[in-house]
Amino acid sequence: MILKPLRTLALIASFSTLLTACVTTASINNDAAHNYAQVKQQAQAQNAVDTSSTTAKRIHTVFNQMKPYAEKANKTGVPFQWEITVLKSNERNAWAMPGGKMAFYTGLVDALNLTNDEIAVVMGHEMAHALEEHGKSNRTFSTVTGVLAQVGSIALQTQGIQTNYGGVDLVGTLADLGLNKPFSRSQETEADEVGLMLMAQAGYNPEAAPTLWEKMSKAKGTSDSGLASLASTHPSNASRQENLARLVPKAKAIYQARQ
């Protein structure tokens, strides 16, 4: 009775090992570059790429000033081909793909009336995601937690315990809330912290970091509840603001040392 489930678990574990072994920085960066080219092509076809507005020029200025410091901070062993595309959109967003492929939405700057220092806060955060290889970590971690969820389900089922109620996979849900989302929130915190030091090195005032999240909270219009934070892949705005404020003195020393 137990031999079959154990054999299944062994096969799952072996498959997981093969998947994670195949994930390399170079392969992920190449995949990202391919996908990024497609995103750019689509945006250009929709006339959504902004290269001439005052907002776009400011974003590019911050990017170009921070890029040399991001290149120095790259410890992955694989050179990044840093690139940024400014998208004309009311959406308040920015993102970075593995290998340094980035996008910045004009709506984020215009709606929140961001200063160049505040743009640098966001820029540093997104650069940090790429530098810390969070894309690679996410792929590996998701594979591992997926295996753990399957192991848990099989183990419970062999004991006659139901794991699916009303179409909801309880084990998978618990793995998501208990492992995946906290892992993602820890990545966001790490990106905040690494990005803060990066912007300071590049000559942007780190005191802008807490004010950015104050603006974000006001724009959101509602406070983050504990339940919302639990179900979110991001820390609450208030917790991010508090953590960044704690680190400002350290970053300010770096910023002042280059003045």
LUMPA-355228 format. One line per 10 residues: number of its first residue (from 0); their letters; for each residue x, y, z of C-alpha. Coordinates in pm, 1 decimal. Example, Ala and Ser with C-alpha at 12.3 -4.5 7.8 and 13.67 -1.06 7.14 Angstrom:
BEGIN
0) AS) 1230.0,-450.0,780.0 ~ 1367.0,-106.0,714.0
end
This chain:
BEGIN
0) MILKPLRTLA) 0.0,0.0,0.0 ~ 278.4,247.3,87.7 ~ 527.1,145.4,-181.9 ~ 338.8,311.2,-467.2 ~ 311.0,657.6,-301.5 ~ 676.9,643.5,-199.5 ~ 776.4,557.2,-554.7 ~ 567.1,850.4,-677.5 ~ 735.9,1085.8,-430.8 ~ 1077.7,972.5,-548.4
10) LIASFSTLLT) 984.6,1041.0,-909.5 ~ 852.1,1387.1,-820.5 ~ 1167.2,1471.1,-625.7 ~ 1390.4,1352.6,-910.7 ~ 1194.9,1559.7,-1162.1 ~ 1224.3,1865.4,-934.4 ~ 1601.6,1819.9,-912.7 ~ 1629.1,1805.0,-1291.8 ~ 1420.2,2120.2,-1334.0 ~ 1617.4,2328.1,-1085.4
20) ACVTTASINN) 1950.6,2205.4,-1222.6 ~ 1855.1,2330.4,-1568.4 ~ 1789.2,2684.1,-1443.7 ~ 2097.9,2899.2,-1506.0 ~ 2148.5,3274.5,-1497.0 ~ 2246.4,3285.0,-1864.1 ~ 1944.6,3084.4,-1981.1 ~ 1699.8,3291.3,-1776.1 ~ 1857.5,3616.6,-1898.2 ~ 1832.2,3498.4,-2259.4
30) DAAHNYAQVK) 1466.7,3404.9,-2214.9 ~ 1398.3,3743.2,-2057.6 ~ 1573.1,3929.1,-2340.4 ~ 1360.3,3743.5,-2594.8 ~ 1038.4,3821.6,-2409.3 ~ 1143.8,4183.2,-2356.7 ~ 1199.4,4229.1,-2730.2 ~ 845.3,4108.1,-2790.7 ~ 705.2,4347.2,-2529.5 ~ 891.0,4637.8,-2689.2
40) QQAQAQNAVD) 775.5,4543.0,-3036.6 ~ 413.6,4530.1,-2923.5 ~ 443.7,4861.5,-2737.6 ~ 598.7,5028.6,-3041.5 ~ 318.6,4896.6,-3262.0 ~ 69.7,5058.4,-3023.3 ~ 268.9,5383.9,-3015.2 ~ 309.9,5335.2,-2641.2 ~ 687.0,5390.9,-2616.0 ~ 775.1,5738.4,-2486.6
50) TSSTTAKRIH) 1117.4,5874.3,-2580.6 ~ 1053.2,6248.7,-2596.5 ~ 837.5,6370.6,-2307.0 ~ 990.7,6549.5,-2009.8 ~ 891.5,6254.3,-1792.5 ~ 1062.3,6002.9,-2022.6 ~ 1379.5,6211.3,-2035.2 ~ 1390.4,6233.2,-1655.1 ~ 1347.3,5856.8,-1622.8 ~ 1627.0,5793.2,-1872.3
60) TVFNQMKPYA) 1852.4,6042.5,-1691.7 ~ 1807.0,5857.7,-1361.1 ~ 1858.4,5520.9,-1532.1 ~ 2180.1,5634.4,-1703.1 ~ 2318.8,5775.1,-1379.1 ~ 2245.4,5456.9,-1185.7 ~ 2345.0,5206.5,-1453.8 ~ 2725.0,5215.9,-1390.4 ~ 2667.7,5143.2,-1021.9 ~ 2430.3,4859.3,-1106.2
70) EKANKTGVPF) 2697.7,4714.4,-1335.1 ~ 2951.6,4726.6,-1050.9 ~ 2702.0,4560.2,-816.7 ~ 2648.4,4263.9,-1050.2 ~ 2786.7,3956.0,-871.8 ~ 2610.6,3696.5,-1086.1 ~ 2912.5,3623.5,-1305.0 ~ 2708.6,3705.7,-1616.8 ~ 2721.2,4059.2,-1765.1 ~ 2380.5,4227.4,-1791.6
80) QWEITVLKSN) 2266.2,4415.8,-2098.6 ~ 2085.9,4691.9,-1909.2 ~ 1803.6,4856.5,-2101.6 ~ 1496.4,5060.6,-2011.3 ~ 1177.0,5137.8,-2202.3 ~ 945.3,5416.3,-2091.7 ~ 581.5,5330.9,-2157.4 ~ 304.6,5587.9,-2200.1 ~ 43.8,5462.6,-1958.3 ~ -163.7,5585.9,-1665.7
90) ERNAWAMPGG) -64.4,5270.2,-1480.5 ~ 155.3,5332.2,-1176.0 ~ 409.4,5060.7,-1235.8 ~ 770.1,4969.9,-1314.6 ~ 939.7,4633.3,-1353.2 ~ 1267.2,4460.9,-1429.8 ~ 1330.2,4129.4,-1600.6 ~ 1634.9,3909.8,-1534.5 ~ 1945.2,4043.2,-1706.9 ~ 1854.4,4410.2,-1657.9
100) KMAFYTGLVD) 1565.0,4457.4,-1901.4 ~ 1340.7,4725.6,-1750.2 ~ 1021.2,4922.5,-1808.3 ~ 897.7,5237.3,-1637.7 ~ 544.2,5373.1,-1678.4 ~ 489.7,5748.6,-1711.2 ~ 179.5,5722.5,-1492.4 ~ 390.7,5635.6,-1189.8 ~ 587.4,5959.4,-1219.4 ~ 304.8,6186.5,-1330.2
110) ALNLTNDEIA) 29.5,6066.8,-1094.9 ~ 251.9,6081.0,-786.5 ~ 451.6,6384.8,-900.8 ~ 777.2,6201.9,-829.4 ~ 1104.7,6385.9,-784.9 ~ 1419.6,6247.1,-948.2 ~ 1523.4,6110.6,-607.7 ~ 1190.9,5926.0,-580.7 ~ 1228.7,5792.7,-933.8 ~ 1568.1,5661.8,-820.6
120) VVMGHEMAHA) 1402.8,5478.8,-529.0 ~ 1185.9,5283.0,-773.1 ~ 1472.7,5241.2,-1019.6 ~ 1702.2,5102.8,-750.8 ~ 1434.4,4864.4,-627.9 ~ 1376.7,4719.0,-975.4 ~ 1749.7,4699.7,-1051.6 ~ 1795.5,4512.2,-724.2 ~ 1541.8,4247.6,-830.0 ~ 1759.9,4173.4,-1133.0
130) LEEHGKSNRT) 2089.8,4191.7,-942.0 ~ 1966.2,3955.8,-669.5 ~ 1838.3,3712.2,-935.4 ~ 1490.5,3699.1,-787.4 ~ 1354.9,3565.2,-1114.8 ~ 1583.0,3264.4,-1088.4 ~ 1503.3,3217.7,-719.1 ~ 1130.2,3234.8,-787.9 ~ 1147.4,2963.2,-1052.4 ~ 1348.6,2730.6,-828.1
140) FSTVTGVLAQ) 1143.7,2803.9,-516.0 ~ 813.3,2751.9,-696.9 ~ 934.2,2412.6,-818.4 ~ 1038.0,2308.4,-468.7 ~ 717.8,2427.9,-297.7 ~ 513.7,2260.2,-570.2 ~ 686.2,1931.9,-489.5 ~ 631.8,1984.3,-116.6 ~ 260.8,2044.0,-178.7 ~ 237.3,1723.8,-383.5
150) VGSIALQTQG) 424.8,1531.8,-115.3 ~ 187.9,1666.7,149.6 ~ -121.0,1577.9,-53.6 ~ -2.3,1224.2,-123.6 ~ 96.0,1168.9,238.6 ~ -243.6,1286.2,363.7 ~ -432.2,1086.5,101.1 ~ -254.4,765.7,204.1 ~ -394.2,831.0,553.0 ~ -745.0,873.5,411.1
160) IQTNYGGVDL) -751.4,1249.5,473.8 ~ -934.8,1461.0,213.7 ~ -726.9,1753.8,76.1 ~ -973.8,1903.1,-170.3 ~ -1291.3,2075.8,-62.8 ~ -1523.0,2244.8,-310.4 ~ -1253.6,2245.9,-576.9 ~ -1002.3,2416.6,-343.6 ~ -666.8,2244.6,-296.8 ~ -606.5,2303.7,74.4
170) VGTLADLGLN) -245.1,2186.7,72.9 ~ -162.3,2402.0,-228.2 ~ -331.2,2702.9,-69.9 ~ -142.1,2657.4,255.2 ~ 186.9,2622.3,65.7 ~ 109.3,2946.1,-118.3 ~ 22.4,3144.8,196.1 ~ 281.2,2980.5,419.3 ~ 577.8,2959.3,180.4 ~ 540.2,3131.1,-157.4
180) KPFSRSQETE) 397.1,3466.9,-47.6 ~ 630.6,3515.7,251.6 ~ 922.6,3427.0,21.4 ~ 802.1,3686.9,-230.0 ~ 759.5,3948.5,43.9 ~ 1114.9,3882.9,163.1 ~ 1236.5,3945.6,-193.2 ~ 1052.0,4277.7,-203.2 ~ 1213.8,4381.4,124.3 ~ 1555.4,4278.5,-3.3
190) ADEVGLMLMA) 1501.7,4478.0,-324.2 ~ 1400.2,4781.5,-117.9 ~ 1716.5,4759.3,90.6 ~ 1962.6,4685.3,-191.1 ~ 1800.9,4950.1,-409.8 ~ 1829.0,5210.5,-134.0 ~ 2206.4,5166.6,-112.6 ~ 2235.1,5162.3,-491.7 ~ 2055.2,5495.7,-533.3 ~ 2273.7,5649.1,-261.5
200) QAGYNPEAAP) 2588.5,5532.7,-439.9 ~ 2460.4,5691.6,-760.0 ~ 2413.3,6027.9,-589.2 ~ 2040.0,6030.1,-514.5 ~ 1916.9,6129.8,-170.6 ~ 1792.3,5818.1,15.3 ~ 1568.4,6034.0,235.5 ~ 1326.2,6020.4,-58.6 ~ 1255.7,5650.6,0.6 ~ 1014.1,5682.3,295.6
210) TLWEKMSKAK) 839.7,5979.9,130.8 ~ 778.7,5773.0,-182.2 ~ 588.3,5511.5,16.5 ~ 398.2,5785.2,197.5 ~ 284.8,5909.0,-143.7 ~ 198.6,5555.1,-247.7 ~ -17.7,5507.4,63.0 ~ -202.5,5834.2,6.4 ~ -261.0,5747.8,-358.7 ~ -396.9,5407.6,-260.5
220) GTSDSGLASL) -646.8,5575.9,-30.2 ~ -681.0,5286.2,211.8 ~ -459.3,5143.3,481.1 ~ -322.7,4790.4,438.0 ~ -503.2,4540.6,659.1 ~ -323.0,4246.9,816.9 ~ -530.6,4004.0,609.9 ~ -447.8,4187.7,286.4 ~ -78.3,4179.2,375.0 ~ -97.6,3805.7,443.5
230) ASTHPSNASR) -247.6,3740.0,101.2 ~ -14.7,3979.8,-78.8 ~ 317.7,3914.3,-245.7 ~ 433.1,4259.1,-128.6 ~ 484.7,4396.5,224.2 ~ 242.4,4669.4,330.9 ~ 329.5,5027.0,234.1 ~ 356.6,5118.0,601.6 ~ 603.1,4838.5,679.5 ~ 815.3,4928.6,376.9
240) QENLARLVPK) 819.9,5294.3,478.9 ~ 922.4,5201.8,833.9 ~ 1198.3,4965.1,719.7 ~ 1342.3,5215.3,471.6 ~ 1335.6,5494.7,729.9 ~ 1537.4,5267.2,960.0 ~ 1804.1,5225.7,690.6 ~ 1817.5,5588.3,574.0 ~ 2106.8,5688.3,809.6 ~ 2327.9,5412.7,666.2
250) AKAIYQARQ) 2239.0,5506.2,308.9 ~ 2275.2,5878.1,385.3 ~ 2636.4,5818.4,493.3 ~ 2706.1,5660.4,152.0 ~ 2530.3,5949.6,-23.3 ~ 2720.3,6217.0,170.4 ~ 3056.4,6042.9,121.2 ~ 3038.4,6110.9,-253.4 ~ 2936.4,6478.5,-224.4
end
